[in-house]
Amino acid sequence: MRHIQTYNFKGKKALVRVDFNVPLDANCQVIDGVKISRTIPTIRKVLDDGGAVILVTHLGRPKQGYEACFSLQHLVSHLANNLATSVIFAHDCIGPDAQGKAKQLRPGEVLLLENVRFHPAEEQGDREFAQALAALGDVYINDAFGTAHRAHASTTVVAQCFQDKLAGYLLQEEISNVNRVLAGAQKPFTAIIGGAKVLDKIQALECLLDRADRLLIGGGVANTFQQALGGQLGSSLVEESQLGTALHLLEQAKHRHTNIVLPTDVVIANQLDDQAHTTIVASNAIQDGWMALDIGPQSQVAFEQFIQDSKTILWSGPIGVFEIPSFSYGTRYVAAAVAHATRQGAFSLIGGGDSAAAIKSLGYSNQVSYISTGGGALLAYLADQTLPGIRALS
């Protein structure tokens, strides 16, 4: 895989796949622009070499064609401020407007194409669509780790249309940090897995059984494990179809001498509401009509002790329903423990998505080792050690 630092972009138009899938408020203003700011070094490298940049990305999940709320036009001013230069906008990612503006692009200029997901061909991995994108540039750069697990036209197929295809700085950075966990993790290695669904994390969990010393399981994932063990989960979120998988993972953990740690107590409520009545019970004894929404105080202490004793920490997924204050304490406790362990010398890798949002909102962004921009991509890489978007650069 070639890196952009070995390439001179003078006189070249670089088609750069970035991940600008950022949250917007009701007025379509960027709430969190970290994904944008972290691609700036790659963009600046091309511009400083004397090249031009054509940016390709998606935003949200539009259902059928153009949707104003998902237009990348909302990002133009934010991007221009980050780059300290003007940004040209094309009202489509292919077709006459994109072609005309790409052709007229001069060295030092930046063109942002409209949302590629306005075309169903993007997610279908359509070759003709990829070729239309490729025709806009001379060289291809992938700097979108967050979408590298998708075999889409702009992340994978388009690379086949270029002789020169390169990894941007952010993509390199992401791979390096995940590989540090996969191949060079200092012991003890603790992985913290939360979130809602076991299904999304099965392959990553199986991979971690061979590498981690212990897996701390929280969130809805823990509920499925508890029910698989015969616990009573009341109305808690449980993936009935994954009970067998949970038992299999528990059995494999014994053979591989990996400690799977489940919560012993949980905060339960009779409804998903910040004003709901709550109480604390054993994690495997929840009565009908009640649901587990956070780990309890005993589990918080137990999780903290394991985290503090770690030299390597991987965290993917919140421990409770973090968005609701009443059920955010477990996640807060874990975040504080991870930050403290990092200050004591541990290496901590935080998965993207909700885990990254939790760390940022709690003010610990500068107190952990690395925050990934990819949630699903990080888990996919843990499971496979390669991704379609990365393989396409080889």
DOVOMAR-367594 format. One line per 4 residues: number of its first residue (from 1); for each residue x, y, z of C-alpha. Coordinates in steps of 0.05 Angstrom, whole numbers. Example, Ala and Ser with C-alpha at 12.3 -4.5 7.8 and 13.67 -1.06 7.14 Angstrom:
% DOVOMAR-367594
1	246,-90,156  273,-21,143
% end
This chain:
% DOVOMAR-367594
1	0,0,0  29,67,-21  27,128,24  15,200,3
5	80,224,35  119,188,-20  80,222,-77  87,290,-109
9	19,318,-128  45,378,-168  -1,389,-227  -47,331,-206
13	-120,330,-189  -129,283,-130  -196,249,-120  -198,241,-44
17	-249,196,-10  -261,226,58  -312,210,113  -351,274,125
21	-411,238,154  -417,288,211  -476,306,255  -516,369,238
25	-564,408,282  -635,430,264  -606,489,224  -560,443,186
29	-498,469,221  -441,421,238  -445,399,311  -381,359,313
33	-331,370,257  -274,325,282  -280,279,221  -269,339,177
37	-212,369,216  -174,303,218  -171,299,141  -142,369,134
41	-69,346,135  -82,300,75  -117,355,37  -62,405,53
45	-8,357,30  -39,356,-40  -49,431,-42  21,447,-15
49	51,402,-69  17,444,-122  -42,398,-135  -118,406,-133
53	-167,367,-90  -234,336,-108  -270,311,-45  -317,252,-47
57	-360,232,13  -429,213,37  -473,243,91  -527,204,127
61	-572,152,96  -615,184,42  -671,139,20  -686,159,-51
65	-642,208,-88  -632,280,-67  -654,301,3  -638,373,24
69	-621,353,95  -565,308,70  -535,357,20  -461,369,29
73	-473,442,14  -484,449,89  -411,432,100  -379,481,52
77	-369,540,101  -344,494,157  -294,461,111  -271,527,82
81	-258,554,153  -218,492,170  -176,497,107  -171,573,108
85	-187,573,34  -249,576,-9  -285,512,-29  -321,502,-95
89	-384,460,-92  -412,414,-147  -487,401,-143  -476,328,-163
93	-418,280,-157  -421,259,-230  -451,290,-293  -440,357,-327
97	-434,402,-265  -382,358,-231  -344,346,-297  -343,420,-315
101	-318,443,-246  -267,387,-241  -240,405,-310  -233,478,-292
105	-200,463,-224  -132,496,-217  -74,478,-170  -89,499,-99
109	-164,495,-107  -213,448,-72  -277,420,-101  -329,385,-57
113	-376,338,-95  -448,327,-74  -467,267,-31  -449,203,-68
117	-507,166,-33  -557,207,-72  -540,154,-125  -561,82,-108
121	-503,60,-152  -455,82,-96  -477,29,-46  -486,-22,-101
125	-413,-16,-119  -431,-1,-191  -370,1,-237  -398,52,-286
129	-412,99,-229  -342,88,-202  -312,102,-271  -351,167,-275
133	-321,188,-209  -251,166,-229  -255,207,-293  -254,270,-251
137	-183,260,-223  -113,237,-239  -97,201,-174  -139,169,-119
141	-131,177,-44  -171,140,9  -172,176,75  -239,149,99
145	-226,94,150  -298,100,175  -324,74,109  -267,28,89
149	-308,-33,110  -359,-18,56  -347,-46,-14  -380,15,-45
153	-364,48,-111  -326,108,-81  -289,68,-28  -268,5,-65
157	-288,-1,-138  -262,68,-158  -191,49,-137  -189,-3,-192
161	-194,53,-242  -129,86,-221  -56,68,-229  -37,115,-172
165	-78,99,-110  -54,120,-42  -70,119,33  -81,186,65
169	-52,207,132  -115,191,172  -123,122,142  -50,106,158
173	-59,132,229  -121,90,241  -88,26,215  -26,38,256
177	-65,47,321  -110,-13,311  -49,-56,293  -18,-34,358
181	-76,-68,394  -77,-129,349  -4,-144,343  34,-106,397
185	-13,-101,457  22,-98,524  -9,-143,577  -56,-141,612
189	-101,-124,554  -173,-106,571  -228,-98,518  -292,-63,538
193	-351,-80,494  -418,-46,501  -473,-22,455  -539,-55,438
197	-526,-115,394  -484,-178,398  -493,-191,324  -453,-129,306
201	-395,-152,348  -391,-228,341  -330,-231,296  -293,-177,335
205	-308,-214,401  -282,-279,372  -218,-244,351  -209,-212,419
209	-216,-279,454  -147,-296,425  -116,-229,445  -148,-197,506
213	-138,-221,577  -209,-200,595  -271,-175,561  -315,-128,601
217	-385,-133,572  -439,-81,583  -499,-50,550  -550,-91,512
221	-495,-141,494  -490,-161,567  -565,-175,570  -560,-227,516
225	-503,-262,552  -542,-261,618  -604,-292,587  -561,-344,553
229	-536,-364,622  -608,-373,646  -619,-304,676  -685,-268,680
233	-681,-203,640  -752,-177,645  -766,-129,588  -692,-114,574
237	-664,-112,504  -642,-184,487  -623,-214,421  -659,-280,424
241	-627,-304,360  -557,-295,389  -565,-335,454  -529,-394,424
245	-473,-349,400  -465,-319,469  -459,-389,500  -408,-408,447
249	-366,-346,462  -368,-361,537  -345,-432,524  -290,-410,478
253	-267,-359,530  -255,-416,579  -212,-455,529  -172,-393,512
257	-164,-371,584  -197,-304,571  -240,-275,627  -309,-251,604
261	-334,-203,657  -409,-189,659  -443,-138,705  -466,-166,771
265	-516,-110,784  -555,-64,739  -597,-1,741  -667,-18,718
269	-728,25,701  -799,11,679  -793,58,620  -739,89,577
273	-745,159,606  -700,205,647  -757,214,697  -772,140,704
277	-770,105,771  -704,67,778  -675,16,825  -614,-30,828
281	-620,-106,824  -577,-166,807  -563,-167,733  -595,-236,724
285	-658,-224,765  -700,-170,730  -774,-175,739  -825,-169,682
289	-839,-99,660  -770,-73,679  -708,-65,636  -633,-60,649
293	-608,7,625  -540,15,659  -490,-23,701  -497,-16,776
297	-447,10,828  -415,-57,844  -402,-69,770  -374,1,762
301	-322,-14,816  -306,-82,786  -298,-54,716  -255,3,743
305	-207,-46,778  -196,-86,714  -185,-22,673  -136,7,723
309	-96,-58,721  -89,-54,645  -31,-35,599  -74,-37,536
313	-148,-17,532  -197,-22,475  -267,8,485  -324,0,435
317	-395,17,454  -427,53,514  -441,13,577  -513,38,585
321	-563,84,551  -513,140,554  -558,191,518  -605,192,579
325	-572,224,640  -603,175,690  -570,117,654  -503,148,637
329	-465,136,702  -434,69,682  -407,99,618  -382,160,656
333	-347,115,707  -314,73,653  -291,135,614  -259,164,677
337	-224,98,691  -198,93,620  -171,165,623  -138,151,690
341	-106,87,666  -80,124,604  -48,177,648  -14,121,686
345	17,96,621  -34,49,588  -49,53,514  -123,65,502
349	-159,59,435  -231,85,433  -278,60,379  -316,111,338
353	-390,126,342  -422,128,411  -357,112,449  -322,170,417
357	-382,215,430  -381,195,503  -307,209,512  -313,276,478
361	-375,299,515  -344,281,582  -281,321,567  -232,263,562
365	-212,271,488  -142,292,507  -134,240,561  -137,177,519
369	-86,151,469  -127,149,405  -199,160,384  -218,124,320
373	-264,155,269  -292,87,252  -341,49,295  -364,-7,250
377	-299,-3,210  -258,-13,273  -297,-75,293  -292,-102,222
381	-217,-91,221  -209,-126,288  -245,-186,259  -211,-189,191
385	-147,-147,196  -164,-118,129  -222,-81,97  -247,-75,25
389	-226,-2,21  -156,-19,45  -148,-80,1  -167,-38,-59
393	-104,4,-48  -57,-55,-53
% end
